Amino acid sequence: MLKELDPPAVRRWSRHCATSLGRARAEIDALNVFPVPDGDTGTNLHLTLLSAADALDVLPVGADAGATWAALARGALLGARGNSGVIVSQALKGLADTLGPARGDGADLRAGLARAAETARAAVARPVEGTLLTVLSAAARAVRDAPDDLAAVARLAAEEARRALRRTTGQLDVLSRNGVVDAGAAGLVIVLESLAEVVIEAYSERHEVPAPAGRVVPEARVRPVPEARVRVLPEAGGWIAPEATGRHADGPGYEVMYLLDAGAGEVSRLRAELDALGDSLVVVGGEGLWNVHVHVDDAGAAVEAGLRAGRPHRIRVTWLGARPHEPGPVRGVVAVAAGDGLAGLFAEAGAVVVRREPGSVPPVAALVRAIRDAGAEVAVLPNDAAVYDVAVAAAEIAREEGATVSVLPTRASVQGLAALAVHDPLRRFDDDVVAMTDAAGHTRHGHVWVADRAAVTSAGLCRPGEVLGVVDGEVALIGADLAATAVEVARRLVSGGTEMVTLVIGAGAPPEVPRAVEDDLERTRPDLEIVVYEGGQGGYPLLIGAE
């Protein structure tokens, strides 16, 4: 038996958790009736712990306890899936905060379980009893007076967790009506039983399997019963699970999850905003990185709240009800445009256009509507780096409604025009996306604009009224004359392999600016094809693309 939960033991425990949850995944999924009967709690917990275990696999073998526990907690945070996965990731953070700087003996584990229960409960906006929070709290209370022996604490926590799991059926009406225990709590029991097995059976350093004798917890078994709709899960716990009942019909329609880069103050305001939008709200993390989970009717509003708070990424949207929309058999393209002329160009080429004001991003809901209108297979052209995350969120929602959607990494309108120029609805969708992405990727982009305030740029300090020349998203030069700066930007974009240059004239741009660029290119590169459009975009007098 282990005396201390050292880094090698933590690694073995994390991998044993992932393996055990993988084996029990289907059974736990079948138990899932709360907070929604979506049949994925076992899968979510398995993926969460798998992410934690994988994070330790890439850690140097000699890493100390602090680094090991920190990697475990961060891996779980980054890979957390679903309501239960996010809560368990926070419980692991509570353990890490306590055990990382400690020896890892029985007293430390006792303190760690108490911290885990507190941390997990604090992460949930509206805690409900009869869930894994209840079971974790029961396990932490049970070991408060346990002897300072690691094996005794681990065993007592696992045993009390299983007893508390049985009690969840009578603690929550939806569990009682279905005759089941809480699915998330069932997964937590496996996590704590795995810990007891690692500590007491002292896993082999070479094999990720328990020792053959003296098991602390009976091997989970599934045995059939006469009634077809009922299955009995681990015999010791008496779990009874009806077959999966399908998607949620009455509550919020979407599960929204994303990682968020933001400060603590912004996250506090986000919690209040999301709490008003929906339920099952869990926000966990810290030090600038957070994992956000909520069930809402308006998935777009939940993502937009994240955009106001910071930078959401790894956005996942899951529809919890019946499919509200079955798109028709049409291939289409959605393009975001910031000017009347640009909107007309995209529309003439066959795209469904979403308008936005310069310097702003369109609402998620507007993009979702456009994708629905475009068809069953849709390529989305965000045409601005700031729009990309919103487009990804809209695509996630549309995918849950049955559409096939690909968001192309177009960072400028000229890239979107290049992509749309090679769009072929008769090609296989994947082939069409590859061709459009390739065309966009081979289009360098630039623009000029007049600074309205002093700022530090990649080309140095600029003052109000000076002209900024942007090449491939970076300020490359600062000039005094709009036309001269535009000419220099075009020269930097054009290379020996350039075949065509596109000029998109902005609203109110002096006519001598595009004319100066045309004249210079016709003189220095007479082989080039030059195309000029009236884009009507505000803020940028001239957009330049080089294909």
Secondary structure, 3 states (H helix, E strand, C coil): CCCCCCHHHHHHHHHHHHHHHHHHHHHHHHHCCCCCCCCCHHHHHHHHHHHHHHHHHCCCCCCCHHHHHHHHHHHHHHHCCHHHHHHHHHHHHHHHHHHCCCCCCHHHHHHHHHHHHHHHHHHECCCCCCCHHHHHHHHHHHCCCCCCCHHHHHHHHHHHHHHHHHHHHHCCHHHHHHCCCCHHHHHHHHHHHHHHHHHHHCCCCCCCCCCCCCCCCCCCCCEECCCCCEEECCCCCCCEEECCCCCCCCCCCEEEEEEEECCHHHHHHHHHHHHHHEEEEEEEEECCEEEEEEEECCHHHHHHHHHHHCEEEEEEEEECCCCCCCCCCCEEEEEEECEHHHHHHHHHCCCEEEECCCCCCCCHHHHHHHHHHHCCEEEEECCCHHHHHHHHHHHHHHHHCCCEEEECCCCCHHHHHHHHHCCCCCCCHHHHHHHHHHHHHCCEEEEEEECCCCEEECCEEECCCCEEEEECCEEEEEECCHHHHHHHHHHHHCCCCCCEEEEEECCCCCCHHHHHHHHHHHHHCCCCEEEEEECCECCCCEEEEEC
